[in-house]
Amino acid sequence: RHFIASLMDNMQYTEYKYHISLGEEQFTYTSHEVNERGFTFVMTFKYRDLKLNDGDSHQRGVANVPPPILYEGQELPVKGCQLERHQTEPPNHLTESELISLMDKNGIGTDASIPTHIQNIGDRKYITIPGDPKFDEQAAFELRKKFAMKRKGIEEEQPSKGAGEGGRVRRIVPTPLGIALIHGMQAIDASLVKPEVRAAIEKECALIAEGYNDKASVVERNLTAFKEKFMNFRQNVDTMRPYFTPKGGAGWCMGSGGKGKG
């Protein structure tokens, strides 16, 4: 699909913006007319990413309907108005594909190591994927496949509504243990949970592989830096206690496996 798209023409569309005054209120409406689908005819996810307001003609398989032609100062009839009330909702948990994209964007891991990173935090009970009791080799293979597809710009097939086990969207859900660990580490050293630290190490390793950096100096520098972080963490480890203490109880909560004294 990616190869075929590379042989096709560019996509072309025209954007129309309407600025409408209703009393003292100002409204802006944006509409799009697609002149040429081009390569997005086969890479449909690229078309969706543009978020064009084309009346969903591409989804209904009908001809593109051009927007109305208006002129400045033209009066338009008001067909009606209504007051609606809505409430915000928290964003959903990341899907595996979204997590892979963010890791790639922040320079964390490779197509070979990213599935291992995700599998590790699952094995340590920091996250769960509802419906999957554990991560296995097949799951790791699927993660590597998804990452490779993302790198190549290949669209991932979307699961259909009501899909069964094979078509379910797999979401990464942090466990109470994982959330407590993140908040506790942030309270001591916020850099430990920021992607920049891991990304910097990945970048230095890549420079070693390319011959632009010295392995010994990189290892020594990072060991020194993380030794300082470890000493600071050990001296302030009690700062984490509130995050691991169950409500109404004493002691350290060690996750679902039980609790022990600090």
Salt bridges, closest charged atoms under 4 A:
GLU15 OE1 - HIS32 NE2 2.94
ASP54 OD2 - HIS58 ND1 3.13
GLU84 OE1 - HIS86 NE2 3.06
GLU96 OE1 - LYS146 NZ 3.04
GLU96 OE2 - ARG170 NH2 2.81
ASP104 OD1 - ARG151 NH2 2.96
ASP132 OD1 - ARG168 NH2 3.47
ASP132 OD2 - ARG170 NH1 2.04
GLU155 OE1 - ARG1 NH1 2.81
GLU155 OE2 - ARG48 NH2 2.81
GLU165 OE1 - ARG168 NH1 2.90
ASP189 OD2 - LYS229 NZ 3.18
GLU202 OE2 - ARG198 NE 3.26
GLU204 OE2 - ARG221 NH2 2.66
ASP238 OD1 - ARG241 NH2 3.44
